[in-house]
Amino acid sequence: MASLPSGFREDIELIFIETEDLSLVIKGKPFHERYEGLRQYRSMDYHDSMDFSVHGKGVQSIQVYDINQQQMMDNSEDLRPIFFENGIYQLMVIPKGETELTFYHEHPLLRKAVSNVKIASRPMLMGNLQFQNEVGFSTFEIRSERETLLEVTLEIFPTKLDYKSDYRKLLEEVNDEIYNLAYHFIRKTYLGASIKLDGAPSMVEFYRLISTHFEQFLKAVNRIEQQPHHLLQNEYVRARGDQLRRIDSIGRAYLRKRPTLFVEVENGIAVQNRTLMPREGLQMKKVLTHDTLENRLIKYMMSRLIDKLENLSERISKQRKWLNENPDSELINKVQKMIKLLDEKQRSNFWKQVGRLERSVYSLVLQMAAGYRDAYQIYLTVSKGLTLQGKFYQMSVKDVATLYEYWTYLKLGQILNKKYKLLSQDIVKVNREGLFVNLESNRTAKRVFQHPVTKEKITLTYQKYEGNLPTLPQKPDTMLSIEKKGKDYCYHYIFDAKYRIEYAQRGSYYWSRYGSPGPMEDDINTMHRYRDSIVVENDGPYERTAFGAYVLFPWGGEEIYQNHHFYKSIDKVNIGALPFLPNATTLVEQFVERLIDSSPEELQKEGILPKGSKEQWFSDFDEKVLVGLVASKEDYFNFIREGYYQMPVSVLKKNWQEAKYVALYVKNGVAKEHGVSEYGKITDITIVAINHEEQVRFHVDYWDKLSEVIRPVHYGIANYAMTSIHLMKEAKELPELFLKSRNELIIWRMLRRVSNRIKVSLNERNLDEAAYVNSYSIKNIEIELNKKKREVRLKKKNQDKVVTIDVFENQPSKLFKILLELMKD
């Protein structure tokens, strides 16, 4: 494509239409700077094609600005886009006669934007057309007092999405997830739609369908009135006896019940030596009637359409009142006119004689008879939903920013649904009370998942309201909350959809600083605000509950973006941005999976002083426990009764003074339970002499019971072992108390996320004599930590996976991911 002259920064003529009655000009910029920024990163072997159509009376010439030729050209089929969202376009319509023209667009704001002005005593239409984040088709009309002179349809293109792929896919995915969520009532633009066979149609769809088919429905009803379906119905009237001819069973029954009607006559019916004739009787005659089931159904259809139209009119008024706007009088008049015409039909003499429908109707008349077939099909059509395919119906859709916000939440849910079990069936609340469907902006709009292995809960919440904060309430678009075993709080991560992007044209400030397209700097600042604002009080000081905050922005260049400053900032301070589009979800999927797979310790390291910092500091410097051997029943009884534990000073090793607690390891046969069960906080330490040997005595106020006895499982303690209070409370088996290095502890905690039964193999049978962990076993998987080779090896039958210590220390979640894969096999 040729470079654009600097003069193009000024408005130029884009459209010129000449007819017998008027001249129409649209001026504006033939390109959008951000759209061109988008194009420079796309393959240029194709280009978007713009739809543009003109219909009217006496059209003489149509000229459209051609981007390639950089001049006005006669209208052709292959047009490059020249109209864009958030662009401003000046419209001028100059009449050739004295007739005053009017501008019509179904959207009231656009309708009011163009009005009559007088220049040199000559009336003309002038105004600006602007489409804020609205894309698709837009049709307007130029009218005289009597008729429509010209109808023009423009196509408005997005500047941040690929129109033919990203935007269409985004609409499709939103509507597939929640039917008709993408639709709006009346906007400046629309897309083509066709009939959908299922779904719950909204007022939006009903309005579009009834607007299109109302005249056809009235024509069908008129045709029914001209050639109505009818029946010949038996009717009985009283007649003189001499006028009675052949009578049926009803006539005979009438006479049988009334013998007093019979009199003797000369010429009559011989009955028991008498000649009789009734004075009167019932005579049957055939009468034509239009009160048939088929006509009753048509009348019922008119009644139901009146009810729906009245409901539509009421909702339009309420919607505008809620928006502090006056209802669109032209729209209300259009709906009221339809109600009036149907009501007049119902009150006509023909339909007055037709009764109420009281049962279902199955008739070939409805499928084949002229008028009936058309009315029935139209009624079924306006009762159905619409899908955004085709061009028959003009469906308005929500603005692109709102659609992108909805799509990001729904797509994140789809990503989670691929790997994690959905717990909550009430995943998304929608509001169908108004004219169109919206997501409910409250705490109930959430999806709850469960990790299939660790059973940890993952909650995705849409627009979670965070009130009761020290500063101001916050309401981020989407919040991902992850539970972790052993933690009584959630790890919260904010994903905020921003339908904004800086395309970083060469030579710009953004290009010189970041080198490629990315999020707006203001949006990154908003992420700082979210993370710093959402806090809770923790025994005095406030702590953040949001561990990270990320902008999701509409961009497809995932590979290029991995070198961007705001992508790398995620690893540094847990604030940044990720590209997210229907055809670009890989980075987000990988990132979400990493957050879920990461251990609490790994998450805690990311970011700056988030919630749990105080607990993590205490975990790193956990209070020590001295686990001492109890070898006799007498000692056990004395220790429990007197509240102390003692051992020879001679066996004490370095750092025993760090112990804040003492726990009793009860040897087999000493007590009912074998293992570690009782522990107490040390209140005092004294030295006593027993049989000329110095003993150290640890005094406790009282003994606490562990929730579960720590079993020896072929291991023991020769004298005493040191551990931490945290390890002791989580351990199930004695070897788990021996975890001396940080890496040994991280692997053990990782395994505890997936199982409560972990086998720990030490290099010695006694904890106080062991130097390192040989291996861990969980189910049929063995994990070895080899410090010499600096690697962690995972073995399962014929499978052997290795992760280097360097990779493991930087990103433990990679080891966890391999573990999960082995557990699935």
C-alpha positions in Angstrom: 0.0 0.0 0.0 1.3 3.4 -0.9 2.2 5.8 2.0 -0.5 8.2 3.0 0.2 11.9 2.2 0.5 14.3 5.2 -2.6 16.1 3.8 -4.7 13.1 4.7 -4.6 14.2 8.3 -7.3 16.7 7.2 -10.8 15.7 6.3 -11.4 15.0 2.7 -14.5 13.9 0.6 -15.2 10.2 1.1 -18.6 9.8 -0.5 -20.3 11.9 -3.2 -23.8 10.9 -4.4 -25.8 12.8 -7.0 -29.6 12.2 -7.6 -32.4 14.1 -9.3 -33.4 15.7 -6.0 -30.2 16.2 -4.0 -26.4 16.0 -3.6 -24.9 14.1 -0.7 -21.3 14.5 0.6 -19.6 12.7 3.5 -16.2 14.1 4.6 -13.7 12.6 7.1 -10.3 10.9 7.3 -10.1 8.0 4.9 -8.0 5.9 7.4 -7.6 5.5 11.1 -4.2 5.9 12.6 -4.6 2.9 14.9 -6.1 0.8 12.1 -3.0 1.5 10.1 -0.9 0.6 13.1 -2.8 -2.7 13.2 -2.2 -3.3 9.5 1.6 -2.9 9.7 1.7 -6.0 11.9 -0.5 -8.1 9.8 0.2 -10.0 6.6 -0.4 -7.6 3.7 -1.3 -10.2 1.0 -4.9 -9.5 1.7 -7.1 -6.6 2.7 -10.5 -6.1 4.2 -13.3 -5.3 1.8 -16.0 -2.7 2.7 -19.7 -3.1 1.9 -21.4 0.0 0.7 -24.8 0.4 -0.9 -27.1 3.1 -2.2 -30.8 2.9 -3.1 -33.0 5.7 -4.0 -35.0 7.7 -6.6 -33.2 8.9 -9.6 -29.6 8.1 -8.6 -27.3 9.7 -11.2 -23.7 9.0 -9.9 -21.9 7.5 -6.9 -18.3 8.2 -6.1 -16.3 6.6 -3.2 -12.8 7.5 -2.1 -10.3 4.7 -3.2 -7.4 4.2 -0.8 -5.2 2.6 -3.4 -5.7 5.3 -6.0 -6.0 8.1 -3.4 -8.8 9.8 -5.2 -12.6 9.6 -5.7 -13.6 6.8 -8.0 -16.9 5.4 -9.3 -18.5 3.0 -6.9 -17.1 -0.5 -7.2 -17.4 -3.8 -5.4 -13.9 -4.1 -4.0 -13.6 -1.1 -1.6 -11.0 -0.7 1.1 -12.4 0.4 4.6 -12.7 4.1 5.0 -15.2 4.3 8.0 -14.0 3.3 11.5 -15.2 3.2 15.1 -14.7 6.4 17.0 -14.3 8.3 13.8 -16.2 11.6 13.1 -17.7 12.1 9.7 -19.4 15.2 8.4 -22.6 14.8 6.4 -24.0 17.4 4.0 -27.1 17.1 1.9 -28.0 19.8 -0.5 -31.5 19.8 -2.1 -31.8 20.7 -5.8 -35.3 22.2 -5.3 -37.2 24.0 -2.7 -38.3 20.8 -0.9 -37.2 20.6 2.7 -35.4 17.4 3.4 -35.2 15.4 6.7 -32.6 12.9 7.9 -33.7 9.6 9.5 -31.7 7.0 11.4 -33.3 4.6 13.8 -30.9 5.6 16.6 -32.2 8.9 18.1 -28.8 10.4 18.8 -27.7 10.1 15.2 -31.1 11.3 14.1 -30.7 14.5 16.2 -27.0 14.9 15.1 -28.1 15.9 11.5 -30.5 18.8 11.1 -31.6 21.5 8.7 -29.5 24.7 8.5 -29.8 27.7 6.1 -26.8 28.9 4.1 -27.4 31.9 1.9 -31.2 31.4 2.4 -30.9 27.9 1.1 -31.9 25.0 3.4 -29.5 22.0 3.6 -28.9 19.1 6.0 -25.7 19.1 8.0 -24.3 17.2 11.0 -21.6 14.8 12.2 -21.9 11.0 12.3 -19.9 9.4 15.1 -19.7 5.7 16.0 -18.2 5.1 19.5 -16.9 1.5 19.7 -19.7 0.5 17.4 -19.0 -1.6 14.3 -21.0 -3.2 11.5 -23.5 -1.7 9.2 -25.3 1.6 9.6 -28.2 2.7 7.4 -29.7 6.2 7.1 -32.4 7.8 4.9 -32.9 11.2 3.3 -36.7 11.9 3.2 -39.0 14.5 1.7 -42.4 15.1 3.1 -43.9 12.4 1.0 -41.3 9.7 0.5 -37.8 8.3 1.0 -35.5 9.8 -1.6 -32.3 8.0 -0.7 -31.1 5.1 1.5 -27.3 4.8 2.2 -25.7 1.8 4.1 -22.1 2.2 5.4 -19.9 -0.4 7.0 -18.0 0.7 10.1 -14.7 -1.2 10.9 -13.1 -1.8 14.3 -9.6 -0.4 14.8 -8.3 -2.9 17.4 -9.6 -6.2 16.0 -9.5 -8.0 12.7 -13.1 -7.5 11.5 -13.5 -10.7 9.5 -11.9 -13.0 12.1 -11.4 -11.7 15.6 -14.6 -9.7 15.8 -16.9 -12.3 14.2 -15.3 -15.0 16.4 -15.7 -12.9 19.5 -19.4 -12.4 18.7 -19.9 -16.1 18.0 -18.2 -17.2 21.2 -20.2 -14.8 23.4 -23.5 -15.9 21.8 -22.6 -19.6 22.0 -21.9 -19.3 25.7 -25.0 -17.2 26.6 -27.6 -17.0 23.8 -28.4 -13.4 22.6 -26.0 -11.8 25.2 -24.3 -10.0 22.3 -27.5 -8.2 21.2 -28.5 -4.7 22.0 -31.8 -2.9 21.4 -31.1 0.0 19.0 -27.6 1.2 18.3 -26.0 3.2 15.5 -24.8 0.0 13.7 -26.1 -3.4 13.1 -25.1 -6.8 11.7 -27.0 -9.3 9.5 -29.0 -12.0 11.3 -31.1 -15.1 10.4 -33.6 -17.2 12.2 -32.4 -19.5 15.0 -34.5 -22.6 15.7 -34.0 -22.6 19.4 -33.2 -20.2 22.2 -35.1 -17.8 24.4 -35.8 -14.7 22.2 -35.5 -11.3 23.9 -37.4 -8.1 23.3 -34.6 -7.0 21.0 -35.2 -10.0 18.7 -39.0 -9.7 18.9 -38.8 -6.0 17.8 -36.5 -6.8 14.8 -38.7 -9.6 13.7 -42.1 -7.9 14.1 -40.7 -4.8 12.4 -39.7 -6.8 9.4 -42.8 -9.0 9.2 -45.7 -6.9 10.5 -47.0 -5.7 7.1 -46.8 -9.2 5.8 -48.8 -10.4 8.8 -51.5 -7.8 8.2 -51.7 -8.7 4.5 -52.1 -12.3 5.4 -55.0 -11.4 7.8 -56.6 -9.3 5.1 -56.4 -12.3 2.7 -58.1 -14.5 5.4 -60.9 -12.0 5.6 -61.4 -12.1 1.9 -61.3 -15.9 1.6 -62.0 -17.2 5.1 -62.1 -20.8 6.2 -65.7 -21.7 7.0 -67.9 -24.6 8.0 -71.5 -25.6 7.3 -73.1 -25.9 10.7 -76.4 -27.6 11.6 -78.9 -25.1 13.0 -82.4 -25.9 14.4 -85.3 -23.5 14.1 -89.0 -23.9 15.1 -91.4 -24.6 12.3 -95.2 -25.4 12.0 -96.1 -29.0 11.9 -97.3 -28.9 8.3 -93.9 -27.4 7.3 -91.9 -30.2 8.9 -90.3 -32.5 6.4 -87.8 -35.2 7.1 -86.4 -34.7 10.6 -83.3 -36.1 12.2 -82.7 -37.7 15.6 -82.6 -34.3 17.4 -86.0 -33.3 15.9 -87.5 -36.7 16.8 -86.2 -36.4 20.4 -87.7 -32.9 20.7 -91.2 -34.3 19.8 -90.8 -37.4 21.9 -90.3 -35.3 25.0 -93.3 -33.1 24.2 -96.4 -35.3 23.5 -98.7 -32.3 24.2 -97.6 -30.8 20.9 -99.6 -33.5 19.0 -103.2 -32.8 17.9 -105.8 -34.8 15.9 -106.2 -33.9 12.3 -107.9 -35.4 9.3 -104.7 -36.1 7.4 -101.9 -37.0 9.7 -99.8 -39.8 11.1 -101.7 -42.9 12.2 -101.0 -43.7 15.7 -103.1 -46.4 17.5 -106.3 -45.7 15.6 -105.8 -41.9 15.8 -104.5 -39.5 13.2 -102.0 -37.0 14.8 -99.9 -34.1 13.7 -97.5 -31.9 15.9 -98.4 -28.2 16.1 -94.6 -27.4 15.8 -91.2 -29.0 15.8 -87.5 -28.5 15.1 -86.4 -28.1 11.5 -82.7 -28.5 10.7 -81.0 -26.2 8.2 -77.3 -25.8 7.1 -75.7 -22.4 8.1 -72.3 -21.1 7.1 -70.0 -20.0 10.0 -66.6 -18.5 10.3 -66.2 -19.4 14.0 -63.7 -22.2 13.2 -60.6 -23.4 15.2 -58.4 -22.0 12.5 -59.9 -18.5 12.7 -59.8 -18.7 16.5 -56.1 -19.4 16.3 -55.5 -16.4 14.0 -57.4 -14.2 16.5 -55.3 -15.6 19.3 -52.1 -14.8 17.4 -53.3 -11.1 17.1 -54.0 -11.0 20.8 -50.6 -12.4 21.7 -48.8 -10.0 19.4 -50.7 -7.1 21.0 -49.6 -8.3 24.4 -46.0 -8.5 23.3 -46.1 -5.1 21.7 -47.6 -3.5 24.8 -44.9 -5.1 26.9 -42.2 -3.9 24.4 -43.6 -0.3 24.6 -43.6 -0.4 28.4 -40.0 -1.6 28.5 -38.8 1.0 26.1 -40.3 3.7 28.4 -38.8 2.2 31.5 -35.4 1.7 29.9 -35.1 5.3 28.9 -36.4 6.5 32.2 -33.7 4.4 33.9 -31.1 6.1 31.6 -32.5 9.5 32.4 -33.5 9.9 28.8 -36.9 10.7 27.2 -38.3 7.7 25.2 -37.8 7.9 21.5 -41.2 9.3 20.3 -40.8 7.9 16.8 -40.0 4.4 18.1 -43.0 4.5 20.6 -45.3 5.7 17.8 -44.2 2.9 15.5 -45.0 0.3 18.2 -48.3 2.0 19.2 -49.3 2.1 15.5 -48.8 -1.7 15.2 -50.9 -2.2 18.4 -53.6 0.1 17.0 -53.8 -1.7 13.7 -54.1 -5.2 15.3 -56.7 -3.9 17.8 -58.8 -2.5 15.0 -58.7 -5.8 13.2 -59.9 -7.7 16.3 -62.8 -5.2 16.7 -64.0 -5.6 13.1 -67.3 -7.4 12.4 -65.6 -10.4 10.9 -63.4 -11.1 14.0 -66.1 -10.3 16.5 -68.0 -13.4 15.5 -64.9 -15.6 16.1 -64.7 -17.0 19.7 -61.8 -17.8 22.0 -59.3 -20.5 21.3 -59.5 -23.2 24.0 -57.5 -26.1 22.7 -54.6 -26.9 20.4 -55.1 -26.8 16.6 -53.7 -29.3 14.1 -55.0 -28.6 10.7 -53.9 -28.7 7.1 -55.6 -25.4 6.6 -52.8 -23.7 8.6 -50.1 -25.4 6.4 -51.7 -25.0 3.0 -54.5 -22.4 2.8 -53.6 -18.9 1.4 -53.3 -16.3 4.2 -53.5 -18.9 7.0 -50.1 -20.4 6.0 -48.4 -17.0 5.8 -49.9 -15.7 9.1 -49.0 -18.9 11.0 -45.4 -19.0 9.6 -44.9 -15.3 10.5 -46.2 -15.8 14.0 -43.8 -18.7 14.5 -40.9 -16.6 13.1 -41.4 -13.7 15.5 -41.5 -16.2 18.4 -38.0 -17.5 17.6 -34.5 -16.2 18.2 -31.9 -14.9 15.8 -28.3 -15.8 15.1 -25.8 -13.4 13.6 -25.5 -15.0 10.2 -27.0 -13.7 7.0 -28.4 -10.3 6.0 -32.2 -10.6 6.4 -32.6 -9.0 9.8 -30.8 -5.9 11.1 -29.6 -6.9 14.6 -27.9 -4.3 16.8 -25.1 -5.6 19.0 -23.4 -4.2 22.1 -20.5 -1.9 21.7 -17.2 -3.7 21.1 -15.7 -2.6 24.5 -18.6 -4.3 26.4 -18.5 -7.4 24.2 -14.7 -7.7 24.8 -15.3 -7.4 28.5 -18.0 -10.2 28.4 -15.9 -12.3 26.1 -12.8 -12.2 28.4 -14.8 -13.4 31.4 -16.5 -16.2 29.4 -13.4 -17.3 27.7 -11.4 -17.5 30.9 -14.2 -19.8 32.1 -13.9 -21.9 29.0 -10.1 -22.2 29.6 -10.6 -23.4 33.2 -13.3 -25.8 32.1 -10.9 -27.7 29.9 -8.8 -28.9 32.8 -10.7 -28.4 36.0 -14.0 -29.8 37.3 -16.9 -27.4 37.3 -18.6 -27.4 40.7 -21.1 -24.6 40.4 -23.8 -25.1 37.8 -25.2 -21.6 38.4 -22.2 -20.2 36.6 -23.5 -17.0 35.1 -26.5 -14.9 36.0 -28.2 -12.9 33.3 -30.7 -10.2 33.5 -33.6 -10.6 30.9 -35.9 -8.1 32.5 -35.0 -5.3 30.2 -35.0 -5.0 26.4 -31.8 -7.0 26.1 -29.8 -9.5 28.0 -26.9 -8.5 30.3 -24.6 -10.2 32.7 -25.5 -9.6 36.3 -22.8 -7.4 37.9 -22.9 -9.0 41.3 -21.2 -11.6 43.4 -23.4 -14.4 42.0 -21.8 -14.0 38.5 -19.1 -16.6 39.1 -17.9 -20.0 38.2 -16.4 -22.4 40.8 -14.0 -25.1 39.7 -12.0 -27.8 41.5 -8.5 -29.1 40.7 -9.0 -32.8 39.8 -5.9 -33.9 41.8 -5.3 -31.4 44.6 -9.1 -30.8 45.1 -8.2 -27.1 45.6 -11.0 -24.7 44.6 -10.6 -22.1 41.8 -13.2 -19.3 41.6 -13.7 -17.0 38.6 -15.9 -13.9 39.5 -17.3 -11.3 37.2 -17.2 -7.7 38.5 -16.7 -8.7 42.1 -17.5 -5.7 44.3 -14.8 -5.0 46.9 -16.2 -2.6 49.5 -15.3 -1.7 53.1 -11.8 -0.6 52.0 -9.7 2.1 53.7 -10.0 4.3 50.5 -12.6 3.6 47.8 -14.6 0.5 46.7 -13.2 -1.4 43.7 -14.9 -3.4 41.1 -12.4 -5.2 38.7 -13.8 -7.0 35.6 -12.7 -10.5 36.5 -11.1 -11.9 39.6 -9.4 -15.4 39.7 -9.3 -16.7 43.3 -7.2 -19.8 44.0 -7.2 -21.9 47.2 -4.1 -23.7 48.3 -3.8 -26.5 50.8 -2.5 -25.5 54.2 -3.6 -21.8 53.7 -6.7 -20.3 55.2 -6.9 -17.5 52.6 -7.2 -17.3 48.8 -4.7 -16.0 46.3 -6.6 -13.3 44.3 -5.5 -12.3 40.7 -7.2 -9.5 38.8 -7.8 -9.7 35.0 -9.1 -6.5 33.6 -10.3 -6.3 30.0 -9.3 -3.1 28.3 -10.5 -2.6 24.8 -7.5 -0.3 24.2 -4.1 -0.8 22.6 -1.2 1.4 21.7 0.1 0.3 18.2 3.5 2.0 18.6 4.0 3.5 15.2 7.6 3.9 14.3 9.1 7.1 15.6 6.5 7.5 18.4 7.2 7.7 22.1 5.7 4.2 22.7 7.8 2.7 19.9 11.1 4.2 21.2 10.3 2.9 24.8 8.7 -0.5 24.2 9.4 -1.4 20.6 6.1 -3.2 19.8 2.3 -2.8 20.3 1.0 -3.2 23.9 -1.4 -1.9 26.6 -1.9 1.7 27.4 0.3 3.0 30.2 -2.8 4.4 32.0 -4.3 0.9 32.1 -1.1 -0.5 33.8 -1.4 2.3 36.4 -5.0 1.1 37.0 -3.7 -2.4 37.8 -1.4 -0.9 40.4 -4.4 0.9 41.9 -6.5 -2.3 42.0 -3.8 -4.4 43.6 -2.8 -1.7 46.2 -6.5 -0.8 47.0 -7.9 -4.3 47.7 -6.6 -5.0 51.3 -7.7 -6.6 54.5 -6.9 -5.8 58.1 -4.7 -8.5 59.8 -4.4 -7.8 63.5 -3.5 -4.2 63.0 -1.6 -3.7 59.7 -3.4 -4.0 56.4 -2.3 -6.7 53.9 -3.1 -7.0 50.2 -5.3 -9.8 49.1 -4.6 -9.3 45.4 -1.4 -10.9 44.5 -1.3 -9.7 40.9 -3.2 -7.6 38.4 -3.1 -7.9 34.6 -4.5 -6.0 31.7 -6.1 -8.2 28.9 -6.0 -6.2 25.7 -7.0 -7.0 22.0 -3.8 -8.0 20.3 -2.9 -11.2 18.4 0.9 -10.9 18.1 1.7 -13.3 21.1 5.2 -14.2 19.9 6.3 -10.5 19.4 4.7 -9.5 22.7 6.9 -11.9 24.8 9.7 -9.4 24.5 7.5 -6.5 25.7 8.3 -4.6 28.9 4.8 -5.1 30.3 5.0 -8.9 29.7 8.4 -9.2 31.5 7.1 -7.0 34.4 4.7 -9.8 35.4 7.6 -12.0 36.6 9.1 -9.0 38.4 6.2 -7.3 40.3 3.2 -9.4 39.2 1.7 -6.5 37.3 1.6 -6.3 33.5 -0.5 -7.2 30.5 -1.4 -10.1 28.3 -2.7 -10.2 24.7 -6.1 -11.9 24.5 -8.2 -12.5 21.4 -10.2 -15.5 20.0 -7.2 -16.5 17.9 -4.6 -15.6 20.5 -5.2 -17.3 23.9 -2.0 -19.3 24.4 -0.2 -16.9 26.7 -3.2 -16.4 29.0 -3.9 -20.2 29.1 -0.2 -20.9 30.0 -0.2 -18.1 32.7 -3.5 -19.2 34.3 -2.3 -22.8 34.4 1.0 -21.7 36.1 -0.8 -19.8 38.8 -3.0 -22.8 39.6 -0.1 -25.3 39.6 2.3 -23.1 41.6 2.8 -23.8 45.3 1.9 -21.3 48.0 5.6 -20.6 48.5 6.2 -19.9 44.8 3.2 -17.5 44.7 4.2 -15.8 47.9 7.6 -14.9 46.4 5.9 -13.1 43.5 4.9 -9.5 44.1 5.6 -7.2 47.1 4.2 -7.8 50.6 0.9 -9.4 49.6 -1.6 -11.1 52.0 0.2 -13.9 54.0 3.5 -12.1 54.1 3.6 -12.2 57.9 2.7 -15.9 57.9 5.3 -16.6 55.2 8.0 -14.9 57.3 7.1 -17.1 60.3 7.1 -20.1 58.0 10.6 -19.4 56.8 11.8 -19.0 60.4 9.4 -21.6 61.8 9.5 -22.2 65.5 11.5 -25.3 66.3 10.3 -28.4 68.1 12.5 -30.9 70.0 11.1 -34.4 69.5 12.5 -36.5 72.3 12.5 -40.2 72.9 10.4 -41.7 75.6 11.7 -45.3 76.3 9.8 -46.4 79.4 6.2 -46.4 80.8 7.4 -44.9 84.0 9.1 -41.9 82.2 6.0 -41.4 80.0 3.7 -41.4 83.1 5.9 -38.9 84.9 6.3 -36.6 81.9 2.6 -36.4 81.3 1.6 -36.0 85.0 4.3 -33.5 86.0 4.4 -31.5 82.7 8.0 -31.8 81.7 10.5 -33.8 79.5 14.1 -34.6 80.4 17.1 -36.1 78.7 20.9 -36.3 79.3 22.9 -33.2 78.6 25.6 -35.3 77.0 23.5 -36.2 74.0 22.6 -32.6 73.2 23.9 -31.2 69.9 24.3 -27.7 68.5 21.2 -25.5 68.2 19.1 -27.4 70.7 18.5 -24.1 72.5 16.4 -22.9 69.5 13.5 -25.2 70.5 10.3 -23.4 71.5 8.3 -26.7 71.9 9.0 -30.2 73.0 7.2 -33.3 71.6 7.2 -36.9 72.9 8.2 -39.7 70.6 6.8 -42.8 72.4 8.6 -46.0 71.7 6.6 -49.1 70.8 5.1 -50.8 73.9 5.4 -47.7 76.2 1.9 -46.4 75.7 -1.3 -47.2 73.9 -0.3 -45.1 70.9 3.2 -45.6 69.2 4.7 -42.4 67.7 4.4 -38.7 68.3 1.1 -37.5 69.8 1.7 -35.0 72.6 3.6 -31.7 72.4 3.8 -28.6 74.6 5.3 -25.1 74.6 8.5 -24.8 76.7 8.1 -22.4 79.6 11.4 -23.0 81.4 14.6 -25.1 81.1 16.5 -26.4 84.2 19.5 -28.6 84.7 19.1 -31.4 87.3 21.6 -34.1 88.5 20.3 -37.7 88.5 22.6 -40.6 89.5 25.6 -38.3 89.1 24.5 -37.4 85.5 23.3 -34.0 84.4 19.9 -34.0 82.8 18.2 -31.1 81.0 14.5 -30.7 81.9 12.0 -28.9 79.6 9.0 -27.6 81.5 5.6 -27.1 79.8 2.3 -25.6 81.0 0.2 -28.4 79.5 0.4 -31.1 76.8 -1.5 -30.6 73.5 -2.7 -33.5 71.4 -1.9 -33.6 67.6 -5.0 -34.2 65.5 -3.4 -37.4 64.2 -0.6 -39.6 65.6 2.7 -39.4 63.6 3.5 -43.0 62.9 7.1 -44.4 62.9 6.7 -46.6 59.8 10.0 -48.5 60.3 11.9 -45.4 61.5 12.7 -44.2 65.0 14.6 -41.6 67.1 17.8 -42.6 69.0 17.8 -39.6 71.3 16.0 -36.6 69.9 15.3 -34.9 66.6 14.7 -31.2 65.7 11.8 -30.2 63.4 9.4 -27.3 63.0 5.9 -26.7 64.5 4.5 -26.4 60.9 6.0 -29.7 59.8 4.9 -31.5 62.9 1.3 -30.4 62.6 1.1 -31.5 58.9 3.1 -34.7 59.1 1.5 -38.2 59.0 4.7 -40.3 59.3 7.9 -39.9 61.3 10.3 -39.4 58.3 8.3 -36.3 57.3 9.7 -34.6 60.3 13.2 -34.8 58.8 13.3 -32.2 56.1 16.5 -30.2 56.5 16.9 -28.3 53.2 14.5 -25.8 51.6 14.3 -27.9 48.5 13.3 -31.0 50.5 10.6 -29.0 52.2 9.2 -27.6 48.9 9.0 -31.0 47.3 7.2 -32.4 50.4 4.7 -29.5 50.5 4.1 -30.0 46.7 3.3 -33.7 47.3 1.0 -32.8 50.2 -1.1 -30.8 47.7 -2.0 -34.0 45.9 -2.0 -36.6 48.8 -1.9 -37.0 52.5 0.1 -40.2 52.3 3.7 -39.6 51.4 6.5 -42.1 51.9 9.8 -40.4 52.9 13.0 -42.5 52.7 16.0 -41.3 54.7 19.6 -42.4 54.5 19.4 -43.7 58.2 16.8 -45.4 60.3 17.0 -42.9 63.1 15.9 -39.3 62.4 18.7 -37.8 64.6 21.3 -39.8 62.7 20.0 -39.1 59.1 21.8 -36.6 56.8 19.4 -36.3 53.8 16.3 -37.7 52.1 16.9 -40.5 49.7 13.5 -40.3 48.0 9.8 -39.5 48.3 7.1 -41.9 47.1 3.5 -41.1 46.3 1.2 -43.8 44.9 3.5 -45.5 42.2 5.7 -42.4 41.6 9.2 -42.0 43.1 10.9 -38.6 43.4 14.6 -38.3 44.0 16.5 -35.1 44.9 20.1 -35.6 43.8 22.2 -32.8 45.1 25.4 -33.9 43.4 23.9 -34.0 39.9 21.7 -31.0 40.8 18.6 -32.6 39.5 15.2 -33.8 40.6 14.2 -37.2 39.0 10.6 -38.5 38.8 10.2 -42.3 38.1 7.1 -44.2 37.2 7.5 -47.7 35.7 9.2 -47.1 32.3 8.9 -43.3 32.5 11.8 -41.2 33.8 11.5 -37.4 33.9 14.3 -35.0 35.0 14.2 -31.3 36.1 17.4 -29.5 36.9 17.7 -27.9 40.4 18.1 -24.5 38.8 14.8 -24.8 37.0 13.1 -26.3 40.0 14.3 -23.5 42.3 13.1 -20.8 40.0 9.8 -22.3 39.0 8.7 -25.3 41.1 5.4 -25.3 39.2 7.2 -27.0 36.3 8.0 -30.0 38.5 4.4 -30.0 39.8 3.1 -30.1 36.2 5.2 -33.1 35.4 3.9 -34.8 38.6 0.3 -34.2 37.5 1.0 -35.7 34.1 2.5 -38.8 35.6 -0.5 -39.2 38.0 -2.9 -39.1 35.0 -1.2 -41.9 33.1 
